[in-house]
Amino acid sequence: MAVGDLTAQIRMEGNVIDGNSQEPIPGVAIKVRGTTTGTVTDLNGGFTLDVQEEARNLEFSLIGYETKLVSITNFPSNGRVILQPSSLDLAEVTVLGFENNRSLLESTGAIAIAGPRDFDRADKTDLAQMLNHIPGVQVRGANVLRPATISIRGQGARGPGQTGRIKIYLNDLMLTNADGTNAWEDIDPYTIGSVEVIKGPGSSIYGASVGGVLNIRTETAPYGEHSVEAFSLLGSFNSMRVGTTYRVSNEKVNILATVGTQSTDGFREHSQEQRDFVTFLGTFSNAENNTTTLFLNRNRYDSRAPGALTPQQVEENPRQALPLAVLQNAGRIATFTRMGMSNDWQISDRWRNVTSLTMSFSDLDHPINFLYIYQWAQDVGGRTRFIHDTNVFGKKASFTVGGEYLTGVVRTNFYGIEAGRPTGVAIGDREARIQNGILFGQAELEATEKLLVTAGMSVNFYEFANLELTLPGAENQVRRFDPFVAPRVAFNYRP
């Protein structure tokens, strides 16, 4: 924003923000159009520039982003300039996984990025197809027998079971449950703007996630937009997706809200699927140095299981369903509710804090041929980190310290089944309570113009308890694991 006159000059101050991630962008070249006067944004995306009164436009440019002209006379009052990413040079795209918004070539780890151009190659009704374009990543979509699973370089869940080797975050909110499973099938693929994949144990600030980390960023409304959009999609086997999206964006608010339904009859009999979803994402700039993001998501997934056929039945009619599966109305009905809040506070020129709180609930009704399974889960957690930019012996350095805590309860009941409904008293039940936490720290030092040194460490805590088990022969179990320390040192040299 313009803050005053200095001998026929105007002082311009502001911040440059990524249009997708809403993160500050360092290293943006800013110049007065038609002159040699200019500057570059600092590590926090901020800038100050004195311009002549007769100057008309400022030009903002950075490789990996679309160049933008901003009128000086109509400069935003809050000083925020939004740049939209482009796909011209992937190597120079800024990544967020290591906290300091460096280019892909400067990151001390193996990172892959997927964005709108990649997602347009796939059927966006299925998140698995969108992510399977990323090298080293294998995703299996949810079906009637299991939730969605993911593996990175062979680590993670490649079969029906799941492991705690991969962590997933959405806009700094934790999608990984306390027990290590990843509940992300409720995220509407159409709301995803970009995905960063850290392959392997590439960063201390996420704990001992040896498989890797997914950082999902949702779409945001383009700056200045205020619109209501109705959408529809039709396909084979009565496939359909319909709904409405509301977008609004200005200097103070960015809101993206979607409500809709998605369904298909499937190729085989008794293989129908339906998803009903509501998503709200709002980012509010309530001060020049404070941004709050609210996220609310509810998704109901209802799918029918046609059952397995013998070779003879397939030859007779490949589209038929197993009679017993139809009789028991076999399928999977899952309802997810997720709420989260994240706050980004620029405390000073050198200090920044990012804190997020997450709460999620899920209900699962799972009738199968010989059993009815009901499962209820709740997870509550928070994450905070402080980032400090400074100089050490005249060299640029950055320090990150923080912690993460997550607690969850999973209750599972097993019933007999008759005509697709549970019968009588539960024949078995199980309750699991899980707590885990992380304390982490990371330091980055630009030792030379070409050499970047990163060192970090995380301390991981985990406690697991199986309670109130009534399954035959089962016993209560409580396990407290010793703290696990995961150090990391990495070097990046650009000759």
WOPELIN-V755843 format. One line per field, one symbol per residue. psi: psi as a letter, one per 30 degrees, with the letter a starting at -180 (. if undefined). burial: b if it has 24 or more other C-alpha atoms within 12 Angstrom, else e. A space follows every 50 residues. Layout:
# WOPELIN-V755843
psi: ???
burial: ???
This chain:
# WOPELIN-V755843
psi: lkflkjiglkkkkakkkkfefglkjlgkkklkkglgkaakkafggllkkk llefkekkkkkkkflkkkkkkefhkkfggkkkkkklhejefgkklffgfg hlleffkiljkkkkaeeefffljgfjfeeefffkkfkkkklkaffllklk kjhfkajfaflllhfkkkkjhfkkfklegfljjgffkjfffkelkkjjja ifkffgahifeakkjkklllkkkfkjlkkklkkkalhhkkklakkkkkka ffkjkjkkkalkllflelkhgkkkkkkkkkjkkkjglfgkkkkkkkkkkk jjkkjflklleeeeeejffllkeeeeeghkakjkkkkkklkkkjjjeaff kkkkkkkkkkkkkkkikaeglkkkkkkkkkllkkkkkkkakjhgkklkkk kalkkkklkjkkkkllkjhgkkkalkfklkkkkkkllkklkkkkkieaff kkkkklkkkkkkkkkjlhkgkkfllkkkkjkkkkkjlkklkjkj.
burial: bbeeeeeeebbbbbbbbbbbbbbbbbbbbbbbbeeeebbbbbbbbbbbbb bbeebebbbbbbbbbeebebebeebbebbbbbbbbbeeeeeebbbbbbbb bbbbbbbbbbbbbbbbebbeeeebbbbbbbbbbbebbbbbbbbbbbbbbb bbbebbbbeeebbbbbbbbbbbbbbbbbbbbbbbbbbbbbbbbbbbbbbb bbbbbbbbbbbbbbbbbbbbbbbeeeeeeeeeeeeeeeebbbbebbbbbb bbbbbbbbbbbbbbbbebbbbbbbbbbbbbbbbbbeebbbbbbbbbbbbb bbbbbbbbeeeeeeeeeeebbbebbbbbbbbbbbbbbbbbbbbbbbeeeb ebbbbbbbbbbbbbbbbbbebbbbbbbbbbbbbbbbbbbeeeeeebbbbb bbbbbbbbbbbbbbbbbeebbbeeeeebbbbbbbbbbbbbbbbbbbeeee ebbbbbbbbbbbbbbbeeeeeeeeeeeeeeeeeeebbbebbbeee
